[in-house]
Amino acid sequence: MQDSQINNVIKILRRELAVGTMPIVSHLAADQQNPFVILISTLLSLRTKDEVTAVAAERLLEIAATPEEMVGIPLARIEKAIYPVGFYHVKARTIHSVCRELIGRFDSQVPANLDDLLSIKGVGRKTANLVVALAYGMDAICVDIHVHRISNRLGYVKTDTPEKTEFALRDKLPRRYWIIYNTLLVAFGRRTCKPVSPLCSQCPVYKYCGRVGIAKSR
């Protein structure tokens, strides 16, 4: 695709989002821009289905709504609250550790700065960018497997890792799309532009797509 066509792609995907499924963290951000809620929900969402994340996050945040409350809960109780999210044992320990750092280093506040967030053990680039974008409304590009795959499949970037995709997008994606880009592409990736055998016959942006790397489609 030509770089200028990204404007048409975004416009179409915005329209399609109304009939699609927004990622759970995007839903939460639309309801309330609570940085702690967004951070904890994002940590839980990694490698976990949205419907599982939603229930687990609600259960956990009902018993601990602040970093201080969270560190006062035994790990076993956190594990029970978030089960069956993926890697729930590891995530319970990560949540405890993150909350201790928030208390000790940031006066119990979730940083709005990408570098500060990345300095917290257990917070990666995807999580940090999502918090900055959705909780604080600041320009940031969250790149997960959907954003990485689709950006390359379209032919908009040519990269081999999500981190490289993030920096490539920072160089060329208009800033007005940075915050919404993840929400749009995750919804599109789950519904239509699937990892294996994408639904190209139903794709609303087919005419703009370079179909890079597609061997089989429906």
Residue pairs with C-beta under 8 A, 6 or more apart in sequence:
1 9
1 154
1 155
1 156
1 208
1 209
1 210
3 156
3 172
5 208
6 156
6 173
6 174
6 177
7 174
8 205
8 208
9 154
9 205
9 208
10 177
10 180
10 181
10 184
12 204
12 205
13 184
13 185
13 187
13 188
13 204
13 205
14 180
14 184
15 204
16 187
16 188
16 191
16 204
17 183
17 184
17 187
20 187
20 188
20 190
20 191
21 50
21 187
21 190
21 191
22 30
22 183
22 187
23 45
23 50
23 182
23 183
23 186
23 187
24 41
24 45
24 50
24 51
24 53
24 54
24 57
25 38
25 41
25 42
25 45
25 53
25 130
25 134
26 134
26 182
26 183
26 186
27 54
28 37
28 38
28 41
28 57
28 134
29 38
29 134
29 135
33 134
33 135
33 136
33 137
34 135
35 109
35 110
35 112
35 131
35 135
35 136
36 65
36 66
36 67
36 110
37 57
37 61
38 110
38 130
38 131
38 134
38 135
39 98
39 110
39 123
39 127
39 131
39 135
40 57
40 60
40 61
40 70
40 95
41 53
41 57
42 126
42 127
42 130
42 131
43 91
43 94
43 95
43 98
43 122
43 123
43 127
44 53
44 56
44 57
44 60
44 82
44 85
44 91
45 53
46 86
46 87
46 91
46 126
46 127
47 86
47 87
48 56
48 85
48 86
52 84
52 85
53 85
56 81
56 82
56 83
56 84
56 85
57 82
59 81
59 82
60 78
60 81
60 82
60 95
63 69
63 73
63 77
63 81
64 70
64 72
64 73
64 78
66 108
67 99
67 100
67 102
67 103
67 108
68 99
68 103
68 108
70 78
70 95
70 96
70 99
71 96
71 99
71 100
71 103
75 92
75 93
75 96
78 92
78 95
78 96
79 88
79 89
79 92
82 88
82 91
82 92
85 91
94 121
94 122
97 121
97 122
98 120
98 121
98 122
98 123
101 120
101 121
102 108
102 109
102 110
102 120
105 120
106 116
110 117
110 131
110 135
111 117
111 120
112 132
112 135
112 136
112 138
113 132
114 128
114 129
114 132
114 140
117 123
117 127
117 128
117 131
117 132
118 124
118 125
118 128
125 143
125 162
125 163
125 166
126 142
126 143
126 144
126 162
128 140
129 140
129 141
129 142
129 143
129 166
129 182
130 140
130 142
130 182
132 138
132 140
133 139
133 140
133 141
133 142
133 178
133 179
133 182
134 179
137 179
138 179
139 175
139 178
139 179
140 178
140 179
141 147
141 166
141 169
141 170
141 173
141 178
141 181
141 182
142 181
142 182
143 151
143 162
143 163
143 165
143 166
143 169
143 182
144 162
144 182
144 186
145 162
145 189
145 195
146 185
146 186
146 188
146 189
146 190
146 193
147 162
147 165
147 169
147 181
147 182
147 185
147 186
147 189
148 159
148 161
148 162
148 165
149 189
149 193
149 195
150 185
150 188
150 189
150 193
151 157
151 159
151 165
151 168
151 169
151 185
152 158
152 159
152 165
152 212
152 213
153 193
153 198
153 209
153 210
153 211
153 212
153 213
153 214
154 205
154 208
154 209
154 210
154 212
155 209
155 210
155 211
155 212
156 172
156 173
157 165
157 168
157 169
157 172
158 168
158 212
159 165
159 168
169 178
169 181
173 181
185 193
189 195
192 198
192 199
192 202
192 203
192 204
193 199
193 203
196 216
197 216
197 217
197 218
198 214
198 217
198 218
199 217
199 218
200 206
200 209
200 211
200 214
200 217
200 218
201 217
201 218
203 209
211 217
